[in-house]
Amino acid sequence: MREQRMSGVPADVVAAMRSAISCQKPDEIQNRFGISLNTWTKLREGRAIRHSVAERLIQRLQRDQVI
């Protein structure tokens, strides 16, 4: 089986994400950022997420002018 590449998301990006939401309910996180609550929890804790998810997230945040 192929090993997943993992990537971290900078703390300032996570802080900008936190400022962009009104609550941390799963549907709010999914609708705003396109990630699961589990992924959001990892980001808040400073843990790495799958590289492909991190890339998509950064692109979405740039498109939506969150960062």
N, CA, C and O atoms as a GROMACS GRO file, in nm:
protein
  268
    1MET      N    1   0.083  -0.118   0.000
    1MET     CA    2   0.000   0.000   0.000
    1MET      C    3   0.088   0.125   0.000
    1MET      O    4   0.194   0.127   0.062
    2ARG      N    5   0.043   0.227  -0.070
    2ARG     CA    6   0.119   0.350  -0.081
    2ARG      C    7   0.101   0.437   0.043
    2ARG      O    8  -0.010   0.453   0.093
    3GLU      N    9   0.210   0.493   0.091
    3GLU     CA   10   0.207   0.578   0.209
    3GLU      C   11   0.158   0.718   0.171
    3GLU      O   12   0.199   0.773   0.069
    4GLN      N   13   0.071   0.776   0.253
    4GLN     CA   14   0.017   0.909   0.228
    4GLN      C   15   0.120   1.016   0.261
    4GLN      O   16   0.189   1.008   0.363
    5ARG      N   17   0.131   1.117   0.175
    5ARG     CA   18   0.211   1.234   0.207
    5ARG      C   19   0.130   1.323   0.299
    5ARG      O   20   0.010   1.342   0.279
    6MET      N   21   0.195   1.377   0.399
    6MET     CA   22   0.128   1.462   0.496
    6MET      C   23   0.189   1.602   0.491
    6MET      O   24   0.307   1.619   0.461
    7SER      N   25   0.106   1.701   0.520
    7SER     CA   26   0.151   1.841   0.520
    7SER      C   27   0.088   1.915   0.636
    7SER      O   28  -0.026   1.888   0.676
    8GLY      N   29   0.162   2.009   0.688
    8GLY     CA   30   0.108   2.096   0.791
    8GLY      C   31   0.052   2.223   0.728
    8GLY      O   32   0.090   2.259   0.617
    9VAL      N   33  -0.036   2.288   0.798
    9VAL     CA   34  -0.090   2.416   0.754
    9VAL      C   35  -0.043   2.520   0.857
    9VAL      O   36  -0.060   2.499   0.978
   10PRO      N   37   0.015   2.630   0.810
   10PRO     CA   38   0.068   2.729   0.904
   10PRO      C   39  -0.036   2.780   1.003
   10PRO      O   40  -0.155   2.792   0.971
   11ALA      N   41   0.009   2.810   1.124
   11ALA     CA   42  -0.080   2.855   1.232
   11ALA      C   43  -0.154   2.983   1.195
   11ALA      O   44  -0.269   3.000   1.235
   12ASP      N   45  -0.091   3.072   1.120
   12ASP     CA   46  -0.159   3.196   1.082
   12ASP      C   47  -0.274   3.170   0.985
   12ASP      O   48  -0.373   3.244   0.985
   13VAL      N   49  -0.262   3.066   0.903
   13VAL     CA   50  -0.370   3.028   0.813
   13VAL      C   51  -0.487   2.971   0.893
   13VAL      O   52  -0.602   3.005   0.867
   14VAL      N   53  -0.457   2.887   0.990
   14VAL     CA   54  -0.562   2.830   1.077
   14VAL      C   55  -0.630   2.942   1.154
   14VAL      O   56  -0.752   2.940   1.172
   15ALA      N   57  -0.555   3.041   1.200
   15ALA     CA   58  -0.613   3.155   1.272
   15ALA      C   59  -0.707   3.234   1.180
   15ALA      O   60  -0.813   3.277   1.224
   16ALA      N   61  -0.668   3.253   1.055
   16ALA     CA   62  -0.754   3.323   0.959
   16ALA      C   63  -0.882   3.243   0.934
   16ALA      O   64  -0.990   3.301   0.922
   17MET      N   65  -0.869   3.111   0.927
   17MET     CA   66  -0.987   3.025   0.909
   17MET      C   67  -1.081   3.039   1.027
   17MET      O   68  -1.202   3.053   1.011
   18ARG      N   69  -1.024   3.036   1.146
   18ARG     CA   70  -1.104   3.048   1.269
   18ARG      C   71  -1.181   3.180   1.271
   18ARG      O   72  -1.295   3.185   1.316
   19SER      N   73  -1.117   3.286   1.223
   19SER     CA   74  -1.182   3.418   1.220
   19SER      C   75  -1.293   3.425   1.116
   19SER      O   76  -1.383   3.509   1.126
   20ALA      N   77  -1.287   3.337   1.016
   20ALA     CA   78  -1.383   3.342   0.904
   20ALA      C   79  -1.513   3.267   0.932
   20ALA      O   80  -1.605   3.272   0.850
   21ILE      N   81  -1.522   3.198   1.046
   21ILE     CA   82  -1.642   3.122   1.077
   21ILE      C   83  -1.709   3.175   1.203
   21ILE      O   84  -1.643   3.231   1.291
   22SER      N   85  -1.840   3.156   1.210
   22SER     CA   86  -1.913   3.204   1.327
   22SER      C   87  -1.928   3.096   1.434
   22SER      O   88  -1.949   3.128   1.551
   23CYS      N   89  -1.917   2.969   1.393
   23CYS     CA   90  -1.923   2.858   1.488
   23CYS      C   91  -1.843   2.741   1.431
   23CYS      O   92  -1.801   2.746   1.316
   24GLN      N   93  -1.823   2.638   1.511
   24GLN     CA   94  -1.742   2.525   1.466
   24GLN      C   95  -1.825   2.399   1.447
   24GLN      O   96  -1.778   2.288   1.471
   25LYS      N   97  -1.949   2.418   1.405
   25LYS     CA   98  -2.035   2.303   1.377
   25LYS      C   99  -1.988   2.236   1.248
   25LYS      O  100  -1.935   2.302   1.158
   26PRO      N  101  -2.006   2.103   1.240
   26PRO     CA  102  -1.958   2.030   1.122
   26PRO      C  103  -2.008   2.084   0.988
   26PRO      O  104  -1.931   2.092   0.893
   27ASP      N  105  -2.137   2.124   0.981
   27ASP     CA  106  -2.188   2.174   0.854
   27ASP      C  107  -2.127   2.310   0.817
   27ASP      O  108  -2.108   2.338   0.699
   28GLU      N  109  -2.098   2.393   0.915
   28GLU     CA  110  -2.032   2.522   0.891
   28GLU      C  111  -1.891   2.500   0.837
   28GLU      O  112  -1.850   2.567   0.742
   29ILE      N  113  -1.817   2.409   0.897
   29ILE     CA  114  -1.680   2.379   0.854
   29ILE      C  115  -1.681   2.322   0.712
   29ILE      O  116  -1.600   2.363   0.628
   30GLN      N  117  -1.770   2.229   0.686
   30GLN     CA  118  -1.779   2.166   0.554
   30GLN      C  119  -1.817   2.268   0.446
   30GLN      O  120  -1.756   2.273   0.340
   31ASN      N  121  -1.919   2.349   0.474
   31ASN     CA  122  -1.965   2.446   0.374
   31ASN      C  123  -1.863   2.555   0.348
   31ASN      O  124  -1.846   2.597   0.233
   32ARG      N  125  -1.796   2.601   0.451
   32ARG     CA  126  -1.702   2.714   0.436
   32ARG      C  127  -1.568   2.671   0.378
   32ARG      O  128  -1.511   2.741   0.294
   33PHE      N  129  -1.518   2.555   0.425
   33PHE     CA  130  -1.382   2.516   0.387
   33PHE      C  131  -1.372   2.387   0.307
   33PHE      O  132  -1.268   2.358   0.249
   34GLY      N  133  -1.480   2.309   0.302
   34GLY     CA  134  -1.477   2.183   0.228
   34GLY      C  135  -1.397   2.074   0.297
   34GLY      O  136  -1.344   1.985   0.231
   35ILE      N  137  -1.388   2.082   0.430
   35ILE     CA  138  -1.314   1.980   0.506
   35ILE      C  139  -1.406   1.924   0.615
   35ILE      O  140  -1.506   1.985   0.651
   36SER      N  141  -1.369   1.807   0.665
   36SER     CA  142  -1.448   1.744   0.771
   36SER      C  143  -1.412   1.804   0.907
   36SER      O  144  -1.311   1.873   0.923
   37LEU      N  145  -1.496   1.775   1.004
   37LEU     CA  146  -1.468   1.818   1.141
   37LEU      C  147  -1.340   1.753   1.192
   37LEU      O  148  -1.265   1.815   1.267
   38ASN      N  149  -1.314   1.628   1.154
   38ASN     CA  150  -1.190   1.560   1.195
   38ASN      C  151  -1.067   1.635   1.142
   38ASN      O  152  -0.969   1.653   1.214
   39THR      N  153  -1.073   1.677   1.017
   39THR     CA  154  -0.961   1.752   0.958
   39THR      C  155  -0.947   1.886   1.028
   39THR      O  156  -0.835   1.929   1.056
   40TRP      N  157  -1.057   1.952   1.057
   40TRP     CA  158  -1.054   2.080   1.128
   40TRP      C  159  -0.990   2.064   1.265
   40TRP      O  160  -0.912   2.148   1.308
   41THR      N  161  -1.023   1.956   1.334
   41THR     CA  162  -0.965   1.929   1.465
   41THR      C  163  -0.814   1.912   1.454
   41THR      O  164  -0.739   1.966   1.536
   42LYS      N  165  -0.770   1.839   1.354
   42LYS     CA  166  -0.625   1.821   1.334
   42LYS      C  167  -0.557   1.956   1.309
   42LYS      O  168  -0.451   1.984   1.365
   43LEU      N  169  -0.619   2.039   1.227
   43LEU     CA  170  -0.561   2.171   1.197
   43LEU      C  171  -0.551   2.256   1.324
   43LEU      O  172  -0.447   2.318   1.348
   44ARG      N  173  -0.656   2.259   1.403
   44ARG     CA  174  -0.656   2.337   1.528
   44ARG      C  175  -0.548   2.290   1.623
   44ARG      O  176  -0.490   2.369   1.697
   45GLU      N  177  -0.520   2.159   1.622
   45GLU     CA  178  -0.418   2.102   1.710
   45GLU      C  179  -0.278   2.112   1.653
   45GLU      O  180  -0.182   2.069   1.718
   46GLY      N  181  -0.263   2.167   1.532
   46GLY     CA  182  -0.133   2.182   1.469
   46GLY      C  183  -0.079   2.055   1.409
   46GLY      O  184   0.041   2.045   1.381
   47ARG      N  185  -0.166   1.956   1.388
   47ARG     CA  186  -0.124   1.828   1.331
   47ARG      C  187  -0.129   1.832   1.178
   47ARG      O  188  -0.201   1.914   1.120
   48ALA      N  189  -0.054   1.744   1.117
   48ALA     CA  190  -0.050   1.736   0.971
   48ALA      C  191  -0.176   1.669   0.918
   48ALA      O  192  -0.239   1.588   0.985
   49ILE      N  193  -0.212   1.708   0.794
   49ILE     CA  194  -0.324   1.646   0.724
   49ILE      C  195  -0.272   1.595   0.589
   49ILE      O  196  -0.159   1.626   0.551
   50ARG      N  197  -0.354   1.518   0.518
   50ARG     CA  198  -0.311   1.468   0.388
   50ARG      C  199  -0.270   1.584   0.298
   50ARG      O  200  -0.336   1.688   0.295
   51HIS      N  201  -0.161   1.566   0.227
   51HIS     CA  202  -0.106   1.670   0.141
   51HIS      C  203  -0.209   1.719   0.039
   51HIS      O  204  -0.221   1.840   0.016
   52SER      N  205  -0.282   1.627  -0.022
   52SER     CA  206  -0.381   1.665  -0.124
   52SER      C  207  -0.492   1.750  -0.064
   52SER      O  208  -0.540   1.843  -0.128
   53VAL      N  209  -0.532   1.720   0.057
   53VAL     CA  210  -0.635   1.799   0.126
   53VAL      C  211  -0.581   1.938   0.157
   53VAL      O  212  -0.650   2.038   0.139
   54ALA      N  213  -0.457   1.945   0.205
   54ALA     CA  214  -0.395   2.074   0.237
   54ALA      C  215  -0.385   2.162   0.113
   54ALA      O  216  -0.413   2.281   0.119
   55GLU      N  217  -0.346   2.104   0.001
   55GLU     CA  218  -0.336   2.181  -0.124
   55GLU      C  219  -0.472   2.236  -0.165
   55GLU      O  220  -0.484   2.354  -0.198
   56ARG      N  221  -0.574   2.150  -0.164
   56ARG     CA  222  -0.708   2.194  -0.201
   56ARG      C  223  -0.760   2.302  -0.107
   56ARG      O  224  -0.823   2.398  -0.150
   57LEU      N  225  -0.732   2.285   0.022
   57LEU     CA  226  -0.777   2.382   0.121
   57LEU      C  227  -0.712   2.518   0.097
   57LEU      O  228  -0.782   2.620   0.097
   58ILE      N  229  -0.583   2.521   0.077
   58ILE     CA  230  -0.512   2.648   0.053
   58ILE      C  231  -0.566   2.716  -0.073
   58ILE      O  232  -0.587   2.837  -0.073
   59GLN      N  233  -0.588   2.639  -0.179
   59GLN     CA  234  -0.644   2.696  -0.302
   59GLN      C  235  -0.781   2.757  -0.276
   59GLN      O  236  -0.811   2.867  -0.323
   60ARG      N  237  -0.864   2.686  -0.200
   60ARG     CA  238  -0.999   2.736  -0.170
   60ARG      C  239  -0.991   2.862  -0.084
   60ARG      O  240  -1.066   2.957  -0.108
   61LEU      N  241  -0.903   2.864   0.015
   61LEU     CA  242  -0.889   2.982   0.100
   61LEU      C  243  -0.841   3.103   0.021
   61LEU      O  244  -0.885   3.215   0.046
   62GLN      N  245  -0.751   3.080  -0.073
   62GLN     CA  246  -0.704   3.191  -0.158
   62GLN      C  247  -0.816   3.239  -0.249
   62GLN      O  248  -0.835   3.359  -0.267
   63ARG      N  249  -0.890   3.144  -0.307
   63ARG     CA  250  -1.002   3.180  -0.397
   63ARG      C  251  -1.107   3.263  -0.322
   63ARG      O  252  -1.158   3.362  -0.373
   64ASP      N  253  -1.137   3.219  -0.199
   64ASP     CA  254  -1.240   3.287  -0.118
   64ASP      C  255  -1.184   3.407  -0.042
   64ASP      O  256  -1.256   3.469   0.036
   65GLN      N  257  -1.058   3.438  -0.063
   65GLN     CA  258  -0.989   3.551  -0.001
   65GLN      C  259  -0.993   3.547   0.151
   65GLN      O  260  -1.007   3.649   0.218
   66VAL      N  261  -0.980   3.426   0.205
   66VAL     CA  262  -0.968   3.410   0.350
   66VAL      C  263  -0.823   3.438   0.391
   66VAL      O  264  -0.796   3.492   0.498
   67ILE      N  265  -0.731   3.398   0.302
   67ILE     CA  266  -0.589   3.426   0.329
   67ILE      C  267  -0.531   3.507   0.215
   67ILE      O  268  -0.413   3.541   0.218
   0.00000   0.00000   0.00000
